[in-house]
């Protein structure tokens, strides 16, 4: 069994289908299919199941995939160790982060990292969608959640606190919520939700309340939500870092401060795939961001 055949199997399974594998490998689809067939004949077992949409590894295919992944990682480490001789730190880091957290909190850390390591290319995507968050196009994802997926490496970056807030002018002109249930009658502004209703969890001491709310304005752009709150459209339910400066200077006020509010989760995690070789650039980036997160004020 040739090592190259095992690494080809890794590329095929990662791609998900033969056409995508052919595109990434710059081969014809027929050529990829031929080499896969040759490997299956060599081991005498079916390695992938072909469905209408994807290729799924069999148990035998998954075991060989792990061996092939190890070979790829060793080859990548060997290439990097030779390339790095006498050079400054280089490479590419592909990051996916929530838009609000990325723009408000993460951006200064990324700029600091880039200034310190100019030879590293940062490819940063700000978005909030969770599905396929660690495709082959992403090395690291940062997400708000309560419990990270068990199949990923999860490094906790700290707690996330949501606040109910409004502009000073809105608070002066309207009766503000004093109980969590009062949010039902308020015009709410918050991040995008899957359906019309927003599932809000609220915690205080041993109490827990879950409300289904219908926001009047939703967006995945937290800068826009901040502007909408300051314009007096309604009460925003957003992570505290979105409105922190406005609350500090008195342009916005918070309510229900004795409650801990949660929409998507209460902790921030850095996520990446296990058993994947991390370049020196990626490993350095991970430690840089985690150090900044740990040093950030609560």
N, C-alpha and C positions, 0 to 999 in steps of 0.2 A: 504494500500500500504506500503510494507516494505521498509525502507531506503536502505537496502542491494540491493533491486531490482533496485532502482534508480542509485546507484553507479555502478551496473553491466551494466546498460544501457550506462553510461558514458564510461566505459571501452570498450564496443562493438563499440560505435560510434567513439571513438578515434582510435581504431584499424583499422576500415575501412571495415573489413570483419570478418565473424565468425571464420574462421580458425586462423587468426592472434590473435583474441581475446582469443580463446581457448589456444593458445600457451602462451600468456602473463599471463593468469589466471591459467595456469596449470590445465585445465579442458578438457574434450572431446568436440569436436565440437557439438555433439548431445546434450550434457548437456547444453551448452551455448544457443543453439537454443531452447531447452525446456524452460529454464528460461525466455528467451525473449518472447516466445509465451505465457507463463503464465502471464507476465506483460501486454502484449497487451490484453489478455482476461480480465484481472482485470480492465483495464481502458476502455475497449470496443472500442479501436481505434488502427489503424495501427500506429506504432511508427517509423518504418524504411521501406524504399523501397529497395528491393533487386534487384540490377542490376547484370550484368555479372561480374563486376569487384569490385564494392564497395557497401557498405550499406550507403544510404543517409537518414538522419532523416527527417520525416515529420514535419509539423508545431507543432503537438502535441508532437512528439518525441523531437523536439528542446526545447520546453518549459520544459519538464521533464528533459532533459539533463542539463539545467541550474540549476534546483533544485538539481539534483544529484551532480553536480559539487560543489555546495555550501556545500553539506553534506561532500563530500570528502575533501574540503578545511578545514572545521571545524575539521574533524577527524585528518587531518595531523597536524593542528595547536595544537590540544590537545596532540597528541603524542609527538610533538616536545617540548612543554612546560614542559612535565614531564621528557622527556629524558634529557633535557638541565640542569636540576637541578644539581648544583654542578659540572658541566662539562665545559671543554673548548669548544669553538665553533666547531661543527662538521657538517658533511653532505657532499653532492656531488653537484658540479656545472658543468653542461654540456654546453660548449660554442662552437659556430661555428663562425669563423672569416675569412676574406679574407687573403690569404696566405701572400701577401706582407706586408700589414698593420700589420698582426699578428706577423710576424717574425721580422719586423723592429721596429715598434712602440709599439705594445701591449706586446711583450715578456717580457721586463723589468718590466712592471706593473704586469704581471702575476706572475713572480718570486718573486717580492716584496710581493704580496698578499700571496703567498704560504709560504714564510718565516715567515710572521706575523701570519698566521693561519694554522699551520701544520696539524691540525685535519681535515681540509677540503680537500676533494679529488677533484682535477681539472681534468676534461675530456675535452681536447681541440682538436678541429678539425680545421685545416687550409684548407679552400677551397673557391672557388669563385662562385660556382653555386648557383643560387637564388631559383630554384624550390624546393619546400618542405623544405624550410630553417628552419621551425619550426615544425618538426615532433615530435612525442613523445620522440625521442632520443635526443632532444636538449632543453635546458631551455632558452638560450639566443643566439641570432644571431646578428652579427655586419655586416653591409652592407653599401656599397656606393650606393647612389641613389639620385634622385632629390626630389621625393615625396614618403614617406613611405606608405605601404598598409594601408587603413583605418581600417581594422579589427584587426590590431596589435597595441600594445602600442609602441610608438616610442620615444626614448630619444635622442635628437641630441647631438653628440659628437664634432661637429666642421666642418669647411669647408674642402673640399678636392681639391687640386690644381694639375692639370696635367701640366707637362712641356714637351717641345720638347728639347731633349738633345743629345749630341754626345761626343765622346771622343775628347780630345784635338788634338790628331793626325789626326783623321778624319776631324775635323774642319779645320785644317791647309792644308789639301790636297784636300778639296772639297768646292765648293761654297755652303754656308749654306743658308737655307731659310730666306728670308726677308719679304715675304708675306705668308699668310696662304696657298694660292693656290700653292706655291712652294713645299709644302709637297707631291703633286701628283707625282713629279718626283724624290722623294727621296726613298732610301731603308728604310722602316719603321719597327721598332721593337716595339711590344706592347703586351698587354695581350690578352688571347684567345677571339675570336669573334665567333658568331654563324655561320656566313657564310664567304665567302672569303673576303667580303668587311667590312671595318671598318667605322662606322658612327661617325665622329668627329664634335663636335659643338665648335665654337670659338666665343668669345664675346669681344668687345672693345667699351667702351662708349655705344652708342645706336646701334652699329652695331652687327649683328649676321650672321655668315656664317656656313653652314652645308656642309661638304665634305664627299663623299664616297671614301674611300681610300683602297688600296690593300696592306697590309703589306707583307714584305718578310720573316718575322719571327714572330710567335706568340707563347706565352706560358703563362700558369697560374702560373709559378714559377718566381717570380720577382727577385730572386737572380740570376737565369739564365739569365734573360733579362739584368740585370745590368752588368753581365760579358760580354754579347754579345755587349752591348753598349761600354764598355771599350775596347773590342777587335777591335773596329773600323768597325763593320759590317754595321752600318747605324745609323739613327736617331731614338732614342727611344721616344715613347710617353707614359710616365709612371707617376704615382703620384710623387710629388716632394720629398717625404720622401725616395723613393727608391734610388735616386742619390744625396741626400743632402750632404753627407760627401765627395763624389767625386767632386762635384761642389765646395765645400768649399776649398778643397786642390788644386784645379786647374787641376785635372785629367779629368774633364768633363766640358763642357760649355753648357749653355742653349741659345735658340733662341726664337724669337717671344714672348719675355717676356712681351710685352704690351698687349698681348691677354690672355684671360682666356679660357683655353682649357678644354673640358669635353668629356668623352666617356660614362661612365655608370651613371654619376651623379656628383653633386658637393658638397654633404654633407655626412658625416658619421653618421649612426644611430645605436643605440642599440635597438633591437627589441625583444619583448616577448609577449606571449599570455595574453590577459586580463582574469580576473576572475579565474586565476590559483593561488593557494596558493604558495607564495614564502617562502621557508624555511629561517631561519635566515642566513644560509650560503649564499643563493642566494641573498638575500636582501643586505647583507654586501658586497658581490662581486660587485653588481651593483653600489652601492655608491662609492666603491673604484675606479672602472674604470672611472666612470663619473667625480670624483674629479681629477684624473690624467689627463683626457682629457681636462678638463677646465683649468688646470694649465699649460698645454703644451704650448710652444711658438707657435705663429701663423705661 
